[in-house]
């Protein structure tokens, strides 16, 4: 005779193991994306970039992980039919991996622009310094969003959401600075445009990091805070305290 309570505990344990495996793979994916972004920002800041081959190899790892996790989610839903908070976690994972893959793509763009800007660091160094600061800012946002996901911490996620407006302002300032250089001397146009493409990619990374943080808030609270004012996000997080 089958012990139904024992069977239930066994199934529950298997499900929890599968859920935890999904979370770990997301964090592995996030770690790779962090490394690619760090390398891209360093290349942009130093004016010295290696060949794109390593970045492309890391990007392929990210893409393969996205496909693997997506397939695992489909199988888990079909087998376990999760509900309530378990379903929220699975949905969050499915959203987070999309944003992480896009962060990887944007970081690759930054690195590509850095290879084109090699040895340009000494020209209009203030613009490159501002770009480096922006890069460090979005790195901090990405790290915070992954941390909030790992620790199920809506407070940490809220802090990431708050930082996004600051990143937007930094991005706009760099664009204005580069426009000034372009107007001063047409010979600056190519370099300025390449740098603007790089900082645009960094700004988009900030947007995706914010998305990851918002997904984490949804996972914990059950409230979808995408596309809502910051004040409403703060209210949701306060209610969870």
C-alpha positions as protocol buffer text, in pm:
chain_id: "A"
residue {
  index: 1
  type: UNK
  ca { x: 0 y: 0 z: 0 }
}
residue {
  index: 2
  type: UNK
  ca { x: 135 y: 344 z: -96 }
}
residue {
  index: 3
  type: UNK
  ca { x: 195 y: 590 z: 186 }
}
residue {
  index: 4
  type: UNK
  ca { x: 32 y: 899 z: 33 }
}
residue {
  index: 5
  type: UNK
  ca { x: 178 y: 1140 z: 288 }
}
residue {
  index: 6
  type: UNK
  ca { x: 527 y: 1006 z: 219 }
}
residue {
  index: 7
  type: UNK
  ca { x: 468 y: 1030 z: -156 }
}
residue {
  index: 8
  type: UNK
  ca { x: 349 y: 1390 z: -114 }
}
residue {
  index: 9
  type: UNK
  ca { x: 660 y: 1484 z: 78 }
}
residue {
  index: 10
  type: UNK
  ca { x: 877 y: 1320 z: -187 }
}
residue {
  index: 11
  type: UNK
  ca { x: 706 y: 1510 z: -469 }
}
residue {
  index: 12
  type: UNK
  ca { x: 728 y: 1834 z: -272 }
}
residue {
  index: 13
  type: UNK
  ca { x: 1100 y: 1779 z: -212 }
}
residue {
  index: 14
  type: UNK
  ca { x: 1159 y: 1709 z: -582 }
}
residue {
  index: 15
  type: UNK
  ca { x: 970 y: 2023 z: -679 }
}
residue {
  index: 16
  type: UNK
  ca { x: 1167 y: 2237 z: -435 }
}
residue {
  index: 17
  type: UNK
  ca { x: 1490 y: 2092 z: -572 }
}
residue {
  index: 18
  type: UNK
  ca { x: 1387 y: 2174 z: -928 }
}
residue {
  index: 19
  type: UNK
  ca { x: 1287 y: 2528 z: -828 }
}
residue {
  index: 20
  type: UNK
  ca { x: 1618 y: 2583 z: -650 }
}
residue {
  index: 21
  type: UNK
  ca { x: 1806 y: 2450 z: -953 }
}
residue {
  index: 22
  type: UNK
  ca { x: 1627 y: 2704 z: -1172 }
}
residue {
  index: 23
  type: UNK
  ca { x: 1726 y: 2987 z: -939 }
}
residue {
  index: 24
  type: UNK
  ca { x: 2088 y: 2873 z: -931 }
}
residue {
  index: 25
  type: UNK
  ca { x: 2106 y: 2860 z: -1309 }
}
residue {
  index: 26
  type: UNK
  ca { x: 1962 y: 3211 z: -1333 }
}
residue {
  index: 27
  type: UNK
  ca { x: 2231 y: 3334 z: -1094 }
}
residue {
  index: 28
  type: UNK
  ca { x: 2496 y: 3154 z: -1299 }
}
residue {
  index: 29
  type: UNK
  ca { x: 2365 y: 3331 z: -1608 }
}
residue {
  index: 30
  type: UNK
  ca { x: 2371 y: 3658 z: -1417 }
}
residue {
  index: 31
  type: UNK
  ca { x: 2731 y: 3600 z: -1313 }
}
residue {
  index: 32
  type: UNK
  ca { x: 2841 y: 3556 z: -1673 }
}
residue {
  index: 33
  type: UNK
  ca { x: 2657 y: 3871 z: -1777 }
}
residue {
  index: 34
  type: UNK
  ca { x: 2823 y: 4062 z: -1493 }
}
residue {
  index: 35
  type: UNK
  ca { x: 3168 y: 3954 z: -1614 }
}
residue {
  index: 36
  type: UNK
  ca { x: 3097 y: 4057 z: -1972 }
}
residue {
  index: 37
  type: UNK
  ca { x: 2969 y: 4396 z: -1857 }
}
residue {
  index: 38
  type: UNK
  ca { x: 3270 y: 4450 z: -1630 }
}
residue {
  index: 39
  type: UNK
  ca { x: 3509 y: 4368 z: -1917 }
}
residue {
  index: 40
  type: UNK
  ca { x: 3321 y: 4604 z: -2150 }
}
residue {
  index: 41
  type: UNK
  ca { x: 3330 y: 4894 z: -1905 }
}
residue {
  index: 42
  type: UNK
  ca { x: 3699 y: 4836 z: -1835 }
}
residue {
  index: 43
  type: UNK
  ca { x: 3778 y: 4831 z: -2208 }
}
residue {
  index: 44
  type: UNK
  ca { x: 3584 y: 5152 z: -2261 }
}
residue {
  index: 45
  type: UNK
  ca { x: 3752 y: 5322 z: -1966 }
}
residue {
  index: 46
  type: UNK
  ca { x: 4108 y: 5214 z: -2044 }
}
residue {
  index: 47
  type: UNK
  ca { x: 4094 y: 5251 z: -2422 }
}
residue {
  index: 48
  type: UNK
  ca { x: 4240 y: 4901 z: -2450 }
}
residue {
  index: 49
  type: UNK
  ca { x: 4022 y: 4618 z: -2573 }
}
residue {
  index: 50
  type: UNK
  ca { x: 4109 y: 4262 z: -2663 }
}
residue {
  index: 51
  type: UNK
  ca { x: 3957 y: 4072 z: -2952 }
}
residue {
  index: 52
  type: UNK
  ca { x: 3581 y: 4014 z: -2946 }
}
residue {
  index: 53
  type: UNK
  ca { x: 3618 y: 3634 z: -2949 }
}
residue {
  index: 54
  type: UNK
  ca { x: 3607 y: 3592 z: -2569 }
}
residue {
  index: 55
  type: UNK
  ca { x: 3305 y: 3820 z: -2535 }
}
residue {
  index: 56
  type: UNK
  ca { x: 3125 y: 3630 z: -2810 }
}
residue {
  index: 57
  type: UNK
  ca { x: 3204 y: 3299 z: -2637 }
}
residue {
  index: 58
  type: UNK
  ca { x: 3057 y: 3429 z: -2311 }
}
residue {
  index: 59
  type: UNK
  ca { x: 2753 y: 3558 z: -2498 }
}
residue {
  index: 60
  type: UNK
  ca { x: 2694 y: 3211 z: -2643 }
}
residue {
  index: 61
  type: UNK
  ca { x: 2698 y: 3068 z: -2290 }
}
residue {
  index: 62
  type: UNK
  ca { x: 2431 y: 3320 z: -2189 }
}
residue {
  index: 63
  type: UNK
  ca { x: 2217 y: 3232 z: -2491 }
}
residue {
  index: 64
  type: UNK
  ca { x: 2247 y: 2858 z: -2424 }
}
residue {
  index: 65
  type: UNK
  ca { x: 2151 y: 2908 z: -2059 }
}
residue {
  index: 66
  type: UNK
  ca { x: 1847 y: 3111 z: -2160 }
}
residue {
  index: 67
  type: UNK
  ca { x: 1728 y: 2832 z: -2389 }
}
residue {
  index: 68
  type: UNK
  ca { x: 1801 y: 2562 z: -2130 }
}
residue {
  index: 69
  type: UNK
  ca { x: 1620 y: 2745 z: -1849 }
}
residue {
  index: 70
  type: UNK
  ca { x: 1326 y: 2826 z: -2075 }
}
residue {
  index: 71
  type: UNK
  ca { x: 1289 y: 2459 z: -2164 }
}
residue {
  index: 72
  type: UNK
  ca { x: 1321 y: 2359 z: -1798 }
}
residue {
  index: 73
  type: UNK
  ca { x: 1043 y: 2603 z: -1708 }
}
residue {
  index: 74
  type: UNK
  ca { x: 813 y: 2457 z: -1973 }
}
residue {
  index: 75
  type: UNK
  ca { x: 874 y: 2104 z: -1845 }
}
residue {
  index: 76
  type: UNK
  ca { x: 831 y: 2205 z: -1480 }
}
residue {
  index: 77
  type: UNK
  ca { x: 498 y: 2375 z: -1547 }
}
residue {
  index: 78
  type: UNK
  ca { x: 373 y: 2074 z: -1744 }
}
residue {
  index: 79
  type: UNK
  ca { x: 474 y: 1826 z: -1472 }
}
residue {
  index: 80
  type: UNK
  ca { x: 412 y: 2018 z: -1151 }
}
residue {
  index: 81
  type: UNK
  ca { x: 145 y: 2273 z: -1243 }
}
residue {
  index: 82
  type: UNK
  ca { x: 269 y: 2519 z: -978 }
}
residue {
  index: 83
  type: UNK
  ca { x: 30 y: 2761 z: -811 }
}
residue {
  index: 84
  type: UNK
  ca { x: 46 y: 3075 z: -595 }
}
residue {
  index: 85
  type: UNK
  ca { x: 399 y: 3177 z: -488 }
}
residue {
  index: 86
  type: UNK
  ca { x: 558 y: 2884 z: -671 }
}
residue {
  index: 87
  type: UNK
  ca { x: 400 y: 2996 z: -995 }
}
residue {
  index: 88
  type: UNK
  ca { x: 515 y: 3354 z: -932 }
}
residue {
  index: 89
  type: UNK
  ca { x: 870 y: 3233 z: -888 }
}
residue {
  index: 90
  type: UNK
  ca { x: 858 y: 3036 z: -1214 }
}
residue {
  index: 91
  type: UNK
  ca { x: 711 y: 3334 z: -1400 }
}
residue {
  index: 92
  type: UNK
  ca { x: 977 y: 3560 z: -1250 }
}
residue {
  index: 93
  type: UNK
  ca { x: 1254 y: 3330 z: -1369 }
}
residue {
  index: 94
  type: UNK
  ca { x: 1108 y: 3329 z: -1721 }
}
residue {
  index: 95
  type: UNK
  ca { x: 1110 y: 3710 z: -1725 }
}
residue {
  index: 96
  type: UNK
  ca { x: 1449 y: 3758 z: -1563 }
}
residue {
  index: 97
  type: UNK
  ca { x: 1636 y: 3540 z: -1812 }
}
residue {
  index: 98
  type: UNK
  ca { x: 1504 y: 3751 z: -2101 }
}
residue {
  index: 99
  type: UNK
  ca { x: 1639 y: 4068 z: -1942 }
}
residue {
  index: 100
  type: UNK
  ca { x: 1971 y: 3905 z: -1858 }
}
residue {
  index: 101
  type: UNK
  ca { x: 2013 y: 3788 z: -2217 }
}
residue {
  index: 102
  type: UNK
  ca { x: 1945 y: 4140 z: -2339 }
}
residue {
  index: 103
  type: UNK
  ca { x: 2194 y: 4285 z: -2090 }
}
residue {
  index: 104
  type: UNK
  ca { x: 2451 y: 4047 z: -2237 }
}
residue {
  index: 105
  type: UNK
  ca { x: 2372 y: 4173 z: -2586 }
}
residue {
  index: 106
  type: UNK
  ca { x: 2401 y: 4538 z: -2479 }
}
residue {
  index: 107
  type: UNK
  ca { x: 2730 y: 4469 z: -2299 }
}
residue {
  index: 108
  type: UNK
  ca { x: 2861 y: 4313 z: -2619 }
}
residue {
  index: 109
  type: UNK
  ca { x: 2770 y: 4638 z: -2801 }
}
residue {
  index: 110
  type: UNK
  ca { x: 2965 y: 4837 z: -2543 }
}
residue {
  index: 111
  type: UNK
  ca { x: 3267 y: 4615 z: -2595 }
}
residue {
  index: 112
  type: UNK
  ca { x: 3239 y: 4645 z: -2973 }
}
residue {
  index: 113
  type: UNK
  ca { x: 3236 y: 5024 z: -2946 }
}
residue {
  index: 114
  type: UNK
  ca { x: 3532 y: 5006 z: -2706 }
}
residue {
  index: 115
  type: UNK
  ca { x: 3734 y: 4822 z: -2973 }
}
residue {
  index: 116
  type: UNK
  ca { x: 3657 y: 5103 z: -3216 }
}
residue {
  index: 117
  type: UNK
  ca { x: 3758 y: 5364 z: -2959 }
}
residue {
  index: 118
  type: UNK
  ca { x: 4093 y: 5204 z: -2879 }
}
residue {
  index: 119
  type: UNK
  ca { x: 4358 y: 5466 z: -2798 }
}
residue {
  index: 120
  type: UNK
  ca { x: 4097 y: 5745 z: -2801 }
}
residue {
  index: 121
  type: UNK
  ca { x: 4087 y: 5772 z: -2422 }
}
residue {
  index: 122
  type: UNK
  ca { x: 4315 y: 6079 z: -2414 }
}
residue {
  index: 123
  type: UNK
  ca { x: 4091 y: 6282 z: -2646 }
}
residue {
  index: 124
  type: UNK
  ca { x: 3803 y: 6449 z: -2460 }
}
residue {
  index: 125
  type: UNK
  ca { x: 3889 y: 6245 z: -2152 }
}
residue {
  index: 126
  type: UNK
  ca { x: 3605 y: 6400 z: -1953 }
}
residue {
  index: 127
  type: UNK
  ca { x: 3346 y: 6231 z: -2178 }
}
residue {
  index: 128
  type: UNK
  ca { x: 3517 y: 5895 z: -2131 }
}
residue {
  index: 129
  type: UNK
  ca { x: 3532 y: 5953 z: -1755 }
}
residue {
  index: 130
  type: UNK
  ca { x: 3158 y: 6021 z: -1749 }
}
residue {
  index: 131
  type: UNK
  ca { x: 3100 y: 5707 z: -1956 }
}
residue {
  index: 132
  type: UNK
  ca { x: 3310 y: 5505 z: -1712 }
}
residue {
  index: 133
  type: UNK
  ca { x: 3106 y: 5644 z: -1421 }
}
residue {
  index: 134
  type: UNK
  ca { x: 2786 y: 5548 z: -1600 }
}
residue {
  index: 135
  type: UNK
  ca { x: 2925 y: 5200 z: -1661 }
}
residue {
  index: 136
  type: UNK
  ca { x: 3010 y: 5156 z: -1294 }
}
residue {
  index: 137
  type: UNK
  ca { x: 2664 y: 5280 z: -1200 }
}
residue {
  index: 138
  type: UNK
  ca { x: 2483 y: 5024 z: -1415 }
}
residue {
  index: 139
  type: UNK
  ca { x: 2719 y: 4752 z: -1290 }
}
residue {
  index: 140
  type: UNK
  ca { x: 2605 y: 4837 z: -938 }
}
residue {
  index: 141
  type: UNK
  ca { x: 2241 y: 4824 z: -1050 }
}
residue {
  index: 142
  type: UNK
  ca { x: 2288 y: 4482 z: -1209 }
}
residue {
  index: 143
  type: UNK
  ca { x: 2463 y: 4349 z: -900 }
}
residue {
  index: 144
  type: UNK
  ca { x: 2184 y: 4486 z: -679 }
}
residue {
  index: 145
  type: UNK
  ca { x: 1908 y: 4338 z: -894 }
}
residue {
  index: 146
  type: UNK
  ca { x: 2068 y: 3993 z: -891 }
}
residue {
  index: 147
  type: UNK
  ca { x: 2119 y: 4019 z: -516 }
}
residue {
  index: 148
  type: UNK
  ca { x: 1753 y: 4108 z: -463 }
}
residue {
  index: 149
  type: UNK
  ca { x: 1654 y: 3806 z: -673 }
}
residue {
  index: 150
  type: UNK
  ca { x: 1888 y: 3573 z: -484 }
}
residue {
  index: 151
  type: UNK
  ca { x: 1781 y: 3692 z: -137 }
}
residue {
  index: 152
  type: UNK
  ca { x: 1413 y: 3755 z: -217 }
}
residue {
  index: 153
  type: UNK
  ca { x: 1469 y: 4110 z: -94 }
}
residue {
  index: 154
  type: UNK
  ca { x: 1219 y: 4372 z: -219 }
}
residue {
  index: 155
  type: UNK
  ca { x: 1402 y: 4651 z: -33 }
}
residue {
  index: 156
  type: UNK
  ca { x: 1720 y: 4586 z: -233 }
}
residue {
  index: 157
  type: UNK
  ca { x: 1512 y: 4570 z: -550 }
}
residue {
  index: 158
  type: UNK
  ca { x: 1350 y: 4905 z: -469 }
}
residue {
  index: 159
  type: UNK
  ca { x: 1692 y: 5067 z: -439 }
}
residue {
  index: 160
  type: UNK
  ca { x: 1777 y: 4949 z: -791 }
}
residue {
  index: 161
  type: UNK
  ca { x: 1451 y: 5093 z: -924 }
}
residue {
  index: 162
  type: UNK
  ca { x: 1535 y: 5428 z: -764 }
}
residue {
  index: 163
  type: UNK
  ca { x: 1875 y: 5438 z: -935 }
}
residue {
  index: 164
  type: UNK
  ca { x: 1731 y: 5418 z: -1287 }
}
residue {
  index: 165
  type: UNK
  ca { x: 1637 y: 5787 z: -1306 }
}
residue {
  index: 166
  type: UNK
  ca { x: 1993 y: 5883 z: -1205 }
}
residue {
  index: 167
  type: UNK
  ca { x: 2132 y: 5667 z: -1485 }
}
residue {
  index: 168
  type: UNK
  ca { x: 1899 y: 5837 z: -1734 }
}
residue {
  index: 169
  type: UNK
  ca { x: 2026 y: 6179 z: -1626 }
}
residue {
  index: 170
  type: UNK
  ca { x: 2390 y: 6069 z: -1654 }
}
residue {
  index: 171
  type: UNK
  ca { x: 2321 y: 5934 z: -2002 }
}
residue {
  index: 172
  type: UNK
  ca { x: 2162 y: 6260 z: -2114 }
}
residue {
  index: 173
  type: UNK
  ca { x: 2457 y: 6462 z: -1983 }
}
residue {
  index: 174
  type: UNK
  ca { x: 2708 y: 6252 z: -2178 }
}
residue {
  index: 175
  type: UNK
  ca { x: 2502 y: 6290 z: -2494 }
}
residue {
  index: 176
  type: UNK
  ca { x: 2500 y: 6669 z: -2453 }
}
residue {
  index: 177
  type: UNK
  ca { x: 2874 y: 6669 z: -2394 }
}
residue {
  index: 178
  type: UNK
  ca { x: 2941 y: 6469 z: -2709 }
}
residue {
  index: 179
  type: UNK
  ca { x: 2709 y: 6689 z: -2914 }
}
residue {
  index: 180
  type: UNK
  ca { x: 2921 y: 6986 z: -2807 }
}
residue {
  index: 181
  type: UNK
  ca { x: 3239 y: 6815 z: -2929 }
}
residue {
  index: 182
  type: UNK
  ca { x: 3075 y: 6731 z: -3261 }
}
residue {
  index: 183
  type: UNK
  ca { x: 2975 y: 7095 z: -3315 }
}
residue {
  index: 184
  type: UNK
  ca { x: 3323 y: 7218 z: -3220 }
}
residue {
  index: 185
  type: UNK
  ca { x: 3503 y: 7011 z: -3480 }
}
residue {
  index: 186
  type: UNK
  ca { x: 3360 y: 6774 z: -3746 }
}
residue {
  index: 187
  type: UNK
  ca { x: 3665 y: 6551 z: -3697 }
}
residue {
  index: 188
  type: UNK
  ca { x: 3520 y: 6456 z: -3359 }
}
residue {
  index: 189
  type: UNK
  ca { x: 3198 y: 6319 z: -3505 }
}
residue {
  index: 190
  type: UNK
  ca { x: 3297 y: 5954 z: -3556 }
}
residue {
  index: 191
  type: UNK
  ca { x: 3450 y: 5919 z: -3210 }
}
residue {
  index: 192
  type: UNK
  ca { x: 3160 y: 6100 z: -3046 }
}
residue {
  index: 193
  type: UNK
  ca { x: 2900 y: 5885 z: -3224 }
}
residue {
  index: 194
  type: UNK
  ca { x: 3078 y: 5563 z: -3123 }
}
residue {
  index: 195
  type: UNK
  ca { x: 3088 y: 5678 z: -2763 }
}
residue {
  index: 196
  type: UNK
  ca { x: 2720 y: 5774 z: -2774 }
}
residue {
  index: 197
  type: UNK
  ca { x: 2632 y: 5425 z: -2900 }
}
residue {
  index: 198
  type: UNK
  ca { x: 2827 y: 5281 z: -2607 }
}
residue {
  index: 199
  type: UNK
  ca { x: 2658 y: 5496 z: -2344 }
}
residue {
  index: 200
  type: UNK
  ca { x: 2317 y: 5428 z: -2502 }
}
residue {
  index: 201
  type: UNK
  ca { x: 2383 y: 5057 z: -2453 }
}
residue {
  index: 202
  type: UNK
  ca { x: 2484 y: 5123 z: -2091 }
}
residue {
  index: 203
  type: UNK
  ca { x: 2161 y: 5316 z: -2034 }
}
residue {
  index: 204
  type: UNK
  ca { x: 1962 y: 5024 z: -2175 }
}
residue {
  index: 205
  type: UNK
  ca { x: 2147 y: 4790 z: -1937 }
}
residue {
  index: 206
  type: UNK
  ca { x: 2024 y: 5009 z: -1653 }
}
residue {
  index: 207
  type: UNK
  ca { x: 1668 y: 4968 z: -1783 }
}
residue {
  index: 208
  type: UNK
  ca { x: 1702 y: 4589 z: -1791 }
}
residue {
  index: 209
  type: UNK
  ca { x: 1855 y: 4583 z: -1443 }
}
residue {
  index: 210
  type: UNK
  ca { x: 1555 y: 4778 z: -1322 }
}
residue {
  index: 211
  type: UNK
  ca { x: 1330 y: 4522 z: -1492 }
}
residue {
  index: 212
  type: UNK
  ca { x: 1503 y: 4239 z: -1303 }
}
residue {
  index: 213
  type: UNK
  ca { x: 1448 y: 4428 z: -977 }
}
residue {
  index: 214
  type: UNK
  ca { x: 1081 y: 4480 z: -1059 }
}
residue {
  index: 215
  type: UNK
  ca { x: 1042 y: 4110 z: -1137 }
}
residue {
  index: 216
  type: UNK
  ca { x: 1193 y: 4033 z: -797 }
}
residue {
  index: 217
  type: UNK
  ca { x: 938 y: 4258 z: -627 }
}
residue {
  index: 218
  type: UNK
  ca { x: 661 y: 4072 z: -810 }
}
residue {
  index: 219
  type: UNK
  ca { x: 806 y: 3739 z: -700 }
}
residue {
  index: 220
  type: UNK
  ca { x: 792 y: 3836 z: -334 }
}
residue {
  index: 221
  type: UNK
  ca { x: 479 y: 4055 z: -317 }
}
residue {
  index: 222
  type: UNK
  ca { x: 261 y: 3933 z: -601 }
}
residue {
  index: 223
  type: UNK
  ca { x: 229 y: 4291 z: -730 }
}
residue {
  index: 224
  type: UNK
  ca { x: 332 y: 4364 z: -1088 }
}
residue {
  index: 225
  type: UNK
  ca { x: 515 y: 4697 z: -1061 }
}
residue {
  index: 226
  type: UNK
  ca { x: 620 y: 4731 z: -1424 }
}
residue {
  index: 227
  type: UNK
  ca { x: 534 y: 5064 z: -1586 }
}
residue {
  index: 228
  type: UNK
  ca { x: 410 y: 5222 z: -1264 }
}
residue {
  index: 229
  type: UNK
  ca { x: 543 y: 5539 z: -1094 }
}
residue {
  index: 230
  type: UNK
  ca { x: 821 y: 5502 z: -839 }
}
residue {
  index: 231
  type: UNK
  ca { x: 587 y: 5616 z: -561 }
}
residue {
  index: 232
  type: UNK
  ca { x: 359 y: 5317 z: -621 }
}
residue {
  index: 233
  type: UNK
  ca { x: 654 y: 5079 z: -617 }
}
residue {
  index: 234
  type: UNK
  ca { x: 760 y: 5225 z: -283 }
}
residue {
  index: 235
  type: UNK
  ca { x: 407 y: 5174 z: -147 }
}
residue {
  index: 236
  type: UNK
  ca { x: 411 y: 4808 z: -251 }
}
residue {
  index: 237
  type: UNK
  ca { x: 744 y: 4747 z: -82 }
}
residue {
  index: 238
  type: UNK
  ca { x: 641 y: 4936 z: 234 }
}
residue {
  index: 239
  type: UNK
  ca { x: 330 y: 4718 z: 262 }
}
residue {
  index: 240
  type: UNK
  ca { x: 553 y: 4410 z: 262 }
}
residue {
  index: 241
  type: UNK
  ca { x: 758 y: 4522 z: 566 }
}
